[in-house]
Structures are given as C-alpha cells and as structure tokens.
Amino acid sequence: MSESSPEKKYQKKIQTAEDLMQRVANGDRHAFTTLVQVHQNSILNFIWRLMGDKTHAEDLSQDVFLRVWKSAPKYEKRAKFSTWIYRIAINLCLNKKRTLKIKNMFLTSLPLKRQPQINTDFTTPENQLLKAEQTRRIFDILNTLPSAQRIAVTLKFYQGLSYAEISQILDRSIPAVDALLVRAKKNIQKKIRK
C-alpha cells in the first residue's frame, strides 16, 4: 500500500488534552465534549474528596468545565492540561470553602452533611455501614488538615498523581510536596490515635 492509501489517510490521530484544548480555543464543541468525557470523573472525585459533599462536588465540577470553556481562548500550552484543570478545581474549592465558612458563621444549623460513598460490593448491611462510617471518618480527618496538606493528600492518594505533577499543580518544589505529605501523614496518624 502506498503512503497515501485511504486507510493511512483516514486513520484517526490520538489527540492529547492539550491538542483538544487548542481546538476548544477555536470554538470546537466536539473537542470540548471529549475533554469533559475524559476528565469529568477524575475532577468530580477530586472535588468530592476535597469538599466532602457530593452536591457541592457536582456543582463545582460543572463550574470547572465552564471555566475551561470560557478560558479556552487564553489557554497556553505551557503545562499539562491536567495540571491546569486541577488548579482551576482547587481554586474553586478553596473559594467555596471560604464562602461556606462565612455562611456557617451566621447560621446556627448543623454543619454540612457529608454523603459517604457506600461500596455496593459488600454483601451485608453491617459491612456497608462500617464502610460508610470509615469513609465519613476519613473525610472528617482530611477536613481537619490545612488546605495545602489536604490537597496534596487527595492528589497523591486518591487521584494517583506523581510528585512532579503535584508540584506543578501546587506550584511548589518536589521536596516541598514531600514535606507536605509527611506532615499530613503525621497529622492523620495523630487524629487516628485519638
């Protein structure tokens, strides 16, 4: 077959998120839909773990993608797309937490309810209840950490990112990320012992 055969000509090139983002910057809605489909679950889970509330996570993840769409014309391919989108998610979460903190100062109601995820692989109701309680306790402990530690732990252990990726997202050196995770681990261990 020659190089210009139809098979070679029409083979779909796998595009990176950065390439898709360049297309989104030009108004390509299909490229945007593809980006959302690829990154939606990881962003939603990341935000849910930071916020501890599924409803807030769903709203904020939509806000993240709205910002991606609106910011597309200004997007520059300097860093990985995932670094950029996680930075957007972190900023929105921190803003939301500030807003909720201010709101809670004026309200006398109970704190925000957390909606623990129940693993349906467990067969007995007792196991499901135990898993839900463990998940709630983890959220409670994570929410007591300073925000930088909480974000680093979530990115490392729940999102599975490397130290280098976390370093880019948090705009800190790799040793600083390591130090954050070490301090977070010590803080978590103290809370578990209580």
C-alpha positions in Angstrom: 0.0 0.0 0.0 1.2 3.5 -0.8 1.6 6.1 1.8 -1.5 8.0 0.6 -3.8 5.0 0.8 -7.3 5.7 2.3 -6.5 3.7 5.4 -3.5 5.7 6.3 -5.1 9.0 5.2 -8.2 8.5 7.5 -6.5 6.9 10.5 -7.6 8.9 13.5 -4.7 10.6 15.3 -5.0 10.3 19.0 -5.0 13.8 20.4 -3.7 14.9 23.7 -5.7 17.0 26.0 -3.5 20.0 25.1 -4.3 19.5 21.4 -8.0 19.2 22.2 -7.8 22.4 24.3 -6.3 24.2 21.3 -9.4 23.1 19.3 -11.7 24.2 22.1 -10.0 27.6 21.9 -11.2 27.8 18.3 -14.8 27.0 19.4 -14.8 23.3 18.7 -17.6 22.0 20.8 -16.9 18.3 19.9 -13.3 18.7 21.3 -14.8 20.2 24.5 -17.2 17.3 24.9 -14.3 14.9 24.5 -12.3 16.8 27.2 -15.3 16.7 29.5 -15.9 12.9 28.9 -12.2 12.1 29.6 -11.7 14.3 32.7 -15.2 14.5 34.3 -14.9 11.6 36.7 -11.5 12.4 38.0 -12.4 16.0 38.6 -15.7 15.1 40.2 -14.0 12.6 42.5 -11.2 15.0 43.3 -13.6 17.8 44.3 -15.8 15.4 46.2 -12.9 14.3 48.3 -11.8 17.9 49.0 -15.3 19.2 49.8 -16.7 16.1 51.5 -20.1 16.8 49.9 -21.4 15.2 46.7 -23.8 18.0 45.8 -21.1 20.7 46.1 -18.7 18.4 44.1 -21.2 18.1 41.3 -21.9 21.8 41.1 -18.2 22.7 41.4 -17.2 20.2 38.7 -19.6 21.8 36.3 -18.1 25.2 37.2 -14.6 23.8 36.5 -15.7 22.8 32.9 -17.5 26.1 32.5 -14.2 27.9 33.3 -12.3 25.6 30.9 -14.7 26.6 28.1 -14.6 30.3 28.9 -10.8 30.4 29.4 -10.1 28.3 26.3 -9.1 31.3 24.1 -6.5 32.3 26.7 -5.2 28.8 27.3 -1.4 28.4 26.6 0.2 25.0 26.2 2.9 25.7 28.8 1.9 23.0 31.3 -0.1 19.8 31.0 -3.8 20.2 30.7 -4.4 18.1 33.8 -2.2 20.5 35.8 -4.2 23.5 34.6 -7.6 21.9 35.2 -6.7 20.7 38.7 -5.5 24.2 39.5 -8.9 25.5 38.5 -10.6 22.9 40.6 -8.5 23.7 43.7 -9.2 27.4 43.4 -12.9 26.9 43.0 -12.9 24.5 46.1 -11.0 27.0 48.2 -13.3 29.8 47.2 -16.4 27.6 48.0 -14.9 26.6 51.4 -14.4 30.3 52.3 -17.9 31.1 51.3 -19.3 28.2 53.3 -17.2 29.2 56.3 -18.6 32.7 56.2 -22.1 31.4 55.7 -21.7 28.9 58.6 -20.6 31.7 61.0 -24.1 33.3 60.5 -26.0 30.0 60.7 -26.8 28.0 63.8 -27.8 24.9 62.0 -25.8 21.7 61.8 -22.6 21.5 59.8 -22.8 20.4 56.2 -23.8 16.8 55.8 -21.3 14.5 54.2 -22.6 11.9 51.9 -20.3 8.9 52.2 -19.9 6.6 49.2 -21.1 3.1 50.1 -19.3 0.3 48.2 -22.1 -2.0 47.0 -19.6 -4.9 46.6 -20.1 -5.6 50.3 -22.9 -8.1 50.9 -24.0 -7.4 54.4 -25.7 -4.3 55.7 -23.2 -4.3 58.6 -20.3 -4.2 56.2 -21.9 -1.4 54.2 -22.5 0.6 57.4 -18.9 0.0 58.6 -17.5 1.2 55.2 -19.7 4.3 55.3 -18.5 5.1 58.8 -14.9 4.6 57.7 -15.4 6.9 54.7 -17.0 9.5 56.9 -14.1 9.3 59.4 -11.6 9.8 56.6 -13.5 12.8 55.4 -13.6 14.2 58.9 -9.8 13.7 59.4 -8.9 15.1 55.9 -11.1 18.2 56.6 -9.1 19.0 59.7 -5.8 19.2 57.7 -4.6 22.5 56.5 -5.8 23.0 52.9 -2.4 22.5 51.2 -1.9 19.2 53.0 -5.5 18.1 52.2 -5.0 18.9 48.5 -1.6 17.2 48.4 -3.0 14.0 50.0 -6.0 14.0 47.7 -3.9 14.5 44.6 -1.4 11.8 45.6 -3.5 9.0 47.2 -6.9 9.5 45.6 -6.0 10.9 42.2 -2.8 8.9 41.9 -0.7 11.8 40.6 3.1 11.8 40.8 5.1 14.2 43.0 6.2 16.1 39.8 2.5 16.6 38.8 1.5 17.7 42.3 4.5 20.0 42.3 3.2 21.7 39.1 -0.3 21.9 40.3 0.6 23.4 43.7 3.4 25.5 42.3 5.8 24.0 44.9 9.1 22.1 44.6 9.0 18.3 44.8 10.8 18.4 48.2 8.1 20.8 49.4 5.4 18.4 48.2 7.1 15.6 50.0 7.3 17.7 53.2 3.5 18.4 52.9 2.7 14.8 52.6 4.9 13.8 55.5 3.3 16.5 57.7 -0.1 15.3 56.5 0.7 11.7 57.4 1.8 12.7 60.9 -1.3 14.8 61.4 -3.6 11.9 60.2 -1.8 9.4 62.4 -2.4 11.7 65.4 -6.1 12.0 64.6 -6.5 8.3 64.2 -4.9 7.6 67.6 -7.4 9.9 69.3 
